[in-house]
Amino acid sequence: MYINMIQSVARAVYILEYISKHHMLGLSEISRGVGLNKSTTHGLVATLEIMGCIRQDQTTGKYALGLKLFELGQAVLSHMDIRAIAMPHLVHLARKYEETVHLAVLSHDEVVYIDKVDSPRSIRHISQVGGRNPAYCTGVGKVLLAGLSDQKLQKLLKKIKFRQYTPNTISDMNLLKKHLRKVRKDGYALDQEEIEVGLSCVAAPIKNYRDNVIAAISLAGPTSRIANDSLHQLIADITEIARLISIQLGYKD
């Protein structure tokens, strides 16, 4: 169905996205960043400020995101049943291995972490709920990409701008496609220092009642603790936990 996009609404969203990437920005910076004239930008910014979506620092005059967006984000998260279902399982994994456990979903060519349980150890993987990472070089991302249909995957891969984060990063489309076929077959993915040297993780897909991959869980920590003799058991636990969460979401095993 054809939808006629409302230009002013789209522009307002562009402004919010741009501010989210740069935090504190002046009106001229926002205007240049979104490609709008200053007058148009001022009207949109003023409206967003009145609505509480952005706030202005009274000292610098620059703008940042407002609490209204946080409230809306929390409302979205509160209605995502998958978080409530998954959380006891995330806690179980985090306690057993004393590593950070994530729940993530795919957003275009990135993963978004929608929940997590932190490791109690002083040396651990630092992340935040709402944070994003490239899908092609993370465990959860590769699991989510592998869960796409061939047609959707091919379309998405064409949009990826590959970056060599570490010597282990898969930054070639054909190599990534081959790797994702293995992930799909194995039912899990490993991130072996692909986005950060010294960091490794194991991830597995969560499916819904239609057998579609809708999310992923991962356990991440220092390579010295993840890539050891217990890796085989860790993979078994991650895939089993993902299966149990999937069943609770209606997946027929």
N, C-alpha and C positions, 0 to 999 in steps of 0.2 A: 504494500500500500504506500502511495506517495504521501509524504508529509512535508508541508511547507514550513521550513524552519524559520522561527521568529528571529530576525537578525539581532535585535537588541538583547535578547536572552542569550544568544550564542556569544555575543561580545562580552557580556557580563561574566559568563563562564570562562572565557579566554582570559579575562583579567584575573579571576580567582586562581586559575591554574598558573598563570605567570607569577603572581605574588607568592604562591605556595612554593615555587622553585627558587625564589630569590629572597624571601622573607620580607625585609624592610625596604620599601621602594618609594621614591618621590613620584609626584604626578607625571613629570616629564619622562622619567624612566619607564613608567607604566605605559605611557602614550607611545613611546618609541618601541617598546617591547612587543606590544600587541598590534602595532601598525595603524593606530587611529590618531586623528587629530586631537589636540589638547582639549578643545571644547567638548567634543563627544566623550572623551575619556573622563573629563571632570564630571559630567552629568551622570555617567554610569557609576563612577567611584562614589559620588555623593549619595546616590541611591543605595548602593551596597553598604555604605557606612550607616545610613539610617536604618537599614534592615538588620544591622548587626553582623553582617557577613564579613566586613573588614573593619578595622579600627585605625585611627590616626594617632600617632605619637605626638603629643602636644609640644614636645621640645624640638624634635627634628622635623615635624610636619610629614614624616614618611608613613606609609601604610603597611599594615600586616593583616593576616587573616584574623577574623573575629570569633568570638565564642559561639555565635549562632551556628557556624559550620561544625564546631565540635559537638554541639547539642544534636544537630541533624545526623552527624556521623554515629553518635552513640545510639540514636533511635534506630538507625539502619542495623547496627550491630546487634541490638537487643532483639530484633526480629529474625535474626539468622539462627534458626534452630540448630544448625550444624555446630555452632560454637558450644551450645549447652550440651549437646550430645557428645562432642569430642573431648571436652575439658577433662572429665574424669580419666579418660585414657591418656591424655597428654600428661596429666599429673603422675599417673602410674609409671609412664616411661621415664619422665624426668627424675622421679625418685629412684627408680631401679638403676639408672645409668649415671645419675647426677650430671646430666648434660642438658643444654637448652633444647626444648622441643617446640616446634612451630606448627601452626595450621595456616595454610596459604591458599589463595585462589589466583586464577589467571586474569590479568587485565591487559588486553592487547598483547604486547610482547614483553610484559613485565609480570612479576609475581607480587602480590600484595599480602603481607602477613596480617591476618585478621585475628589471631590469638596466639599466645605463647605461654610457656612456663619456663622460668629462668633456672639455670644451673645454680646450685648453692656454692659452687667453687669460686675461688677468687680469680682464677684464670679460666675464662669462659667466653662463649660467643656473645657479643653485645649486639642487640637488635631492638627494634621497637614495633609495637602493633601499629599498623598503618604504613610501615616502611615498605619500600619497593626495591626490587633488584631485577636485573635482566633475567629473563627466563632461560636463555640458552646456556648459561654457565652456573646454574644453581640446581641442587638436587630436586627441590619441589618444582622448579620451573621445567626441568627436563621431563619429569613425570607428567606434568600437566600438558606439555606440548605433545608428548607421546600419546596422550589420551584423545587428541583431536583426530578428526577424520583426515584422510590424506589430502582432500581438497582444501580444507580449512588450514591445515598445516602448511601446505605449499603457499597459500595466499599470505599467511602470516610471516613465513620465513623471508619472503621477498621484501618485507618492510624492516627487517632487523638490520641495524648498523653494528656489525661485529667489532668488538674491541678486545685486544689481547691483554686481559687483566693480569694473567700470570703465564708462565711457560706452559701450563697445563690447559689453558683455555682453548676450547674448540671454537675456532674463529672462521671455519670454512663451512659453507652451507651443505655441501655434499657429505662431508665428514659428520656433520651434525645429524643429517638425515639418517645416515647409516647407524650412528650411535643411538638415535631415538628408536629405531627399529629393534635394537637389542633391548632397550629399556622397556618397550612395549611387550616383548617376549618374556623378559625376566620378571616383570611386575614390580620392579623397583629401580631406583637410580642412585648412583653415587656421585657426590661432588668431591673430587680428590684434588683439593687446592686449585680449583678452577676459577674462583672469583677472588680468593685471598690466600696468599701463601701461609701455610700453617693451619688452615681451617679446612675441615672435611665434614661431610654429612652423609646420612642415608635417608632416602625419602621413598614414600609409597603413595599410590593413588587412592582417593576416596571416591566411590561411585554411588549414584542414586538408583532409584527403582527402574530407571530406563537403561541401566548399564552404562551411563555416561560418566566420565571422570569430571567431577565438579570441584574437587579440592585435593589437597595433598598434605601429608604430615611429614615432618623430618626431625631428625635428631642431629644436632650440630655441636661440634666442639673441636679442640685442638687435635690435629692429625695424630699426634703421639698417643692420644687416648682412643681415637675412633678407629684408626687403621692398625688394629692389633689382633691378637688371637681370638678376641670375642666378636670380631666383625660378622662372622657367620651367624652367631646367635642374635646379634643386633638386627641383622637383615630379617631374620625369621620373626623377631618380635615386632618390628616396624610393619611388616606386611600383614601380620596377624591382627595387629591393632587397627590398621587401615581397613581390613576386612570386617572386623566387628563393628566399626563405626558405619561402614557402608550398609551392613545388614540392618542396623538401627534406622537407617535412612530409607529402608525399603528395598535394598539391593537383594536379589535372589542369588544366593551362592550356588 
